């Protein structure tokens, strides 16, 4: 496990967003560029090296995609992973409510199943929304479409620049975003309007208590003060987005309750084979 600082450059110019400090890389895990992992082999703590890096054609930064740049790395620390014995003592230290290795296996299995069901539900919900939008090609207000264009653009820029945005990004003209994000934004807004219509027809709402509960859960997961987190979410608009997502979850729950959905447990090999045939 190598802890390093790195800076990327292309033709002598720094690559925006391609820099980091105290970054952890497990050599051989393929979590980084293969050239970097290979270049780290043999380096010692405190040493530095410039490693040529070939950026893939689909790299998030289009300016360097398909080109060969340089990555200057400085190794600040080297660690070796030592896994604890998988025994009763280990099991008791993982969860407060687990007192044996058998109980730990059961709990982990339940959590993995829960995550798998959530992912499967998300796929079904996306397919439902896609079909609803295709069946109801409604006109959408220009202001909502422009808002969604900006949201899609900012999300793309965050992914492209590792979360970093410029002042110009916030003021980009929505007209210039129609070509790359227009179809995506139109489908998204149509989906939101359709789900809101279903919620209104079914008299579904989200009350303040439900929002407070979700904020408290989010605060617990991220070790934050619930009230402070709520104020922050109110300022940046994410509280309204949270309320909208809670309402959409209720709508999907109603739709899926009215459908016939069968859970079929298959092996990983079977799932991969079915996906390849599809």
N, C-alpha and C positions, 0 to 999 in steps of 0.2 A: 504494500500500500504506500504510494508515493504522494506526499503533500508538496505541491509546487505552485509557483507563480508563473504565469505565461503571458506573452504578448504576441499577437499575430500581425504580420505585415505582408504587403504585396508591392513589389517594385519599390521598396524603400519607404512606402507610406503605411502608417498604422491602419489596421482594419477596424472600423468602428464596431464596438460590441464584442470583438474577439480578444478579450483580455480577462484575466482573473487572478485572484490572490488566494492563497491557502486552499487551493483546489485539490480534492482527494481523487486519485486515480488508482484503481486496482489493476496492476499490470497483468494482462492476459484475459481480462474480463470483456474486452471489446466494447467498453463504454466510451472510448475516445477514438480519435483517428488512429488507424493501425500504425502509421508512420511514427506517431508520437509514442505509442506504447512500445514499439520496437526500439525507438531511440532512447527510451528511459533505461533500457537494460544496460547494466554496467555502470550507470551514473552513481555518484556518491552524494551524501548530504553536503550541501553547500556548492556543489558543482553546477555549471550551466552549459547549455548547448543550444545551437540554432538547428532546428529540424525542418527539412523541406516537407510541406504538406500539400497533398493534392485534394482540392475541394471538389466534391461530387457535383455533377451537372444539376442536381436538384437541391443544392445547398440553399439554406434559407436566405442568405445574402446574395442576391443575383449579381452584384458587382464582382464577386470573386468566384462564382460558380464555374466549375470546369477549369479553373486556373490553378497554378502551383504557387503557393505562398511560402512564407517562412514563419516558424513558431519558435520564439526564444523562450526556453524553459529554465527555471532556476529551482533546483530541488532544495526545499527547506527542511524536509523531514522524511524519514523512511520508517515505515512500521510493518510489522508482520502480524497477521491475524491468527489468534489462538482461540479456537472455539471451545466452549466449556463442554464437559461431559453431559450427555443427554441422560440425566438421572432424576431421581426424585427431588433432590435439592434444587436442580435447575428448574424443574416444573413449578415448584413453590415460589420461585423468585420471579416468575413471568407475570402471573396474575394473582391478585389478592384472594380471589375465590377459587383457586386451584390448589389442591393439596397432594396431587399425585401425577405421575407421568401419563397414566391412562386418562385421567380427567383432562389433562392438557391436550392430549390427542383429540379427545372428543370436542373440546372447546374450539380448537383450531379448525377442525373439520367443519363445525357449524359456521364459523366465521367465513371460511372459504366458500361454503355453499351459499351463504347470504350474499357475498360479493358476486358470485356467479349468477344468482337469480336477479340481482340488481342490473347487471350488465345485459342479461337476456331481456329483461323488461324494457331497458332503454332501447334495444334494437327493435322490439315490437312497437314501442311508442313512436319511434321515428318512422317506421313503416306506416303506422296508422296516420300520422300527420302528413306524410307524403301523399297518401291516397286521398285524404281529405282536401288537401290543397289542389290536387289534380282534378278532383270532382267539383271544386268550387273556385274557379279562376276569378275571384272577385277583384274589383278595382280597389286600390288602397290610396289613402291620403298621401299627398306629396310630402308633407312634413314628417310622417312616420317613415316613409321610404328613405328620406334623406338622413333621418336619425339612425336608421339601421345601417345605411351605407357607411356612415362615420364609425359606428360601432364595429362593423366588420373590418374596416380599414385599420382602426386602432389595434384591434386584436391581432391582425396580421403583422403590423409593425412591431408589436410587443414580442411576438414569436421570432420575428426576423432579427431584432436587435436585442434579444435577451432582456426584454422588459423595459428598455430605455426608449423614451419618446422625447421628441423635440417640441418646442412651442409651435413650429410650423405644422406639425402633425395634427394638432388640435384645431387648426384653422383651414384645413384643406377644403377646397370647394367640392361639394357633393357631386356636381356635374362631371368632374374628372374621375369619379369613382364608378360611374355607370358601367363602363366596359369591363373592368375586372371583377366587380362585386355586385352588379345589377341583378343578375338572375338569382343569386344566393340571397340577396337582401329582399327581393320581391317575394320569394317563397317563404322566407322567415316571417315577414310582416303578415302575409296572408294566413300563415299558420297561427300566429298570435291572435289575429282578429277572429278566426274561426273558433279557437279555443275559448276566447272571451264570450263569444256569442252562445256557445254551448253552456258555459258557466251561468250566464245570465238567464238562459231559458230554463235551466235546472235550479235556478235561485241559489247557486253556490256562492259563498263568500269566504273570505279569510278574516278572522277577527284579530284584534290586537294581542290577545293571549297567545294565539298560535304563532304570531310573529315573534313575540317576546321569548317563547319557548325555543324557537329555532335559533334566535340570536344567542341565547344562553348556551345552547348546545355548541354553536360555532365558537363562542368564546372559550368554552371548556376545552374544545379540541385544539385551540391555538394559544391557550394559556393567556387570555386577555380578560380585562375587566368588562363584564357585559354592558354596563352603562356607557363606558368609554367607546366600546366597539359600536354600539347603537348610534351614538352621536356621530362617529366617523362615517358610518354607513348612510346616515341621513344627509350628511354634507356631500358625499360623493355620488349619491343616487343609487347605491347598491341596496339600500333597504327597500326601495320600491321594487327593484328587480327581484329581491328575495320574496316579497309578497306575491309578485306575479308568478314566480316559480312554484310557490306553495299552491296557488290557485290552479295552475296547470296540472300539478300532481293530482289534485282532486278530480279534475276533469278526466285525466287518463285513467284514474282508478275506476271511475264510473263506466267509462267506455269498455275497459278491459273486463269489468265485472259482468257486462252484458254480452261479452264474447265467449266463445268456447275455446279455451286455450289449454292444451294438454302439455304437461311437462314430461319429457322423455329423456331419461338419463342414458347417455351413450359414452363409450370410451373415447379418449383423445384421438386415437387412430381413426375411429369411425367418423368423428367430427371433421377431422382434416380431410378424409376421403370425400365426404359429402361436399365440403367447401370447394374442393378441387373440381368436382363434377359440375358444380353450380357455375 
